[in-house]
Amino acid sequence: MLCLRKPSDADIRQYLMERKEEPLQYQHIYGTKEYDHKIQYESDPKYAQYDIDQNRIKLGTGRECFERAVSALKAWKEFDLNWVNFCFNDVPIAVGETIGILSKQFGFWILSFCKINYIIDGLDEDSSVIRWGFAYGTLKEHVEKGEERFLIEWHRDPNSQSMDTGDVYFEILSFSEPQHWMTQLGYPVARFIQHKFCQEACDAMLKCVSGNESIRNV
């Protein structure tokens, strides 16, 4: 949705209510469950039309770090950026919830809508990795088309009884393609903005959880 003026919070909440029952608008719904690594998506012909992005950052170690990271993600701290307005922090992370992302680009206010479509919570099968996260997919009025997953992982040491060990990571994984004429014509700029968001979202999570310098892994 393109706006000449910044929409009010009341307007945005009304827009979100109007889109509560709107279906997701892309192929391969739940696709971010399918693989763990970017290269696997790039090797699968059915994802050939999409841009695949994966950003991963170490947040710290141990149970306390994991719990802080999960709390930060539940509070939408990855959107604590000075150029993106998340609508709204009081939206619970639950399947079916609709969210809005507002930013000013190309001289317009752009309001894009997404819907949470699954949640990850628990221990991976046959592993010592504990995960918490969620994914949302794009609705009709979004500049991109696709799905994005936000995930916290705690890689526990199966040989250790200590809760202070095991690396904790935050990861963003997505597949997307331009949906709006503006992102189609301005594709290089749109990709720059996507990369900027992923990098800064990782840094925002690190700042919230630990305040340390980032060490990013892809």
Secondary structure as UniProt FT lines:
FT   STRAND          2..3
FT   HELIX           9..18
FT   TURN            19..21
FT   TURN            29..30
FT   HELIX           31..33
FT   HELIX           38..42
FT   HELIX           45..47
FT   TURN            48..49
FT   STRAND          51..61
FT   HELIX           62..74
FT   TURN            75..76
FT   HELIX           77..79
FT   TURN            82..83
FT   STRAND          84..87
FT   TURN            89..90
FT   TURN            95..96
FT   STRAND          98..105
FT   TURN            106..107
FT   STRAND          108..123
FT   TURN            125..126
FT   STRAND          129..138
FT   STRAND          144..155
FT   TURN            158..159
FT   TURN            163..164
FT   STRAND          167..178
FT   HELIX           181..185
FT   HELIX           187..209
FT   STRAND          216..217
//
